[in-house]
Amino acid sequence: MAADDEPTSSTAFSQSLERGLTILSSFSESRPVLGIADLSRAVSLNKSTTYRYVATLARLGYLQQDPETKKYSLGPRVVDLGFAAINALEINRVAAPYLQALSDETGYTVSMAVLDGTDIVYVERRRSGRAATSFAMALNLHVGSRLPAYCTSMGKVLLAYQEPGVLRGLLDRTDFARRGPKTLTNREQLTAALAKIRQCGVAVNDEELASGLRSVAAPVRDRTGRVVAAVNIAVHLTVWSTSADTVVARLERPLRHTVAEISTRLGYR
């Protein structure tokens, strides 16, 4: 094809591909298993047409069917793609050694996440070999895990640095459900907390996500100064039963140093 025969954006568009991706996007943490009827509604097609798309995706390994219920869930090829995307992120390669060093220095689990809509997605997790990280967390978080942004320290950091219009849209779509004993379920309270985070550059989560869990987070910036990720240190009360202020006083300095190092490596000056 000659250079002047490049397809236009409209002629290059594939409706079949869009429908296939819409089917894959219909699955979520809250809806991991779906039937043909569910999927046909998601793509606004009849069941027979939807089945052809689903059967193709299943044959390629992007979906898998339960032989008893005949319902579908995401297949191993989707998992492979997800981890490939995460591993391809420049920020992961840059941040990994600094996150491990921070975990080793403090003795606590260190994580990094990015914002995806109203959720955060964990893109890196590092644990120290020290005893402080041996407690069992019922949350069972791992790379690829998603959590609501409003009730996590990293989520609050990432929300705090959004443009006002973008932030309003995200909060409009947020379900302020109570997740922990101190969850901020009031939009005005959260907005005020985000304003403080923009001022001080650190977010604290004091049992807002789960009982007994505290964390402190700070932003990572790219070369343009844009906040592209957040890093946190998580502490459980079974390991360190002290005030949230004491946790911040002990962990804020090494956390700030780590995010500054990562940001510098990403080109931020």
HELIX and SHEET records of a PDB file:
HELIX    1   1 ALA A    3  ASP A    5  5                                   3    
HELIX    2   2 GLN A   15  SER A   25  1                                  11    
HELIX    3   3 ILE A   36  VAL A   43  1                                   8    
HELIX    4   4 LYS A   47  ARG A   59  1                                  13    
HELIX    5   5 PRO A   76  ALA A   88  1                                  13    
HELIX    6   6 GLU A   90  THR A  106  1                                  17    
HELIX    7   7 ALA A  131  THR A  133  5                                   3    
HELIX    8   8 ALA A  149  CYS A  151  5                                   3    
HELIX    9   9 SER A  153  ALA A  160  1                                   8    
HELIX   10  10 PRO A  164  ASP A  172  1                                   9    
HELIX   11  11 ARG A  187  CYS A  200  1                                  14    
HELIX   12  12 ALA A  244  ARG A  265  1                                  22    
SHEET    1   A 2 LEU A  63  GLN A  65  0                                        
SHEET    2   A 2 TYR A  72  LEU A  74 -1                                        
SHEET    1   B 6 ARG A 146  PRO A 148  0                                        
SHEET    2   B 6 ASP A 119  ARG A 126 -1                                        
SHEET    3   B 6 THR A 109  ASP A 116 -1                                        
SHEET    4   B 6 VAL A 227  HIS A 236 -1                                        
SHEET    5   B 6 LEU A 213  ARG A 221 -1                                        
SHEET    6   B 6 ALA A 203  ASP A 206 -1                                        
END                                                                             
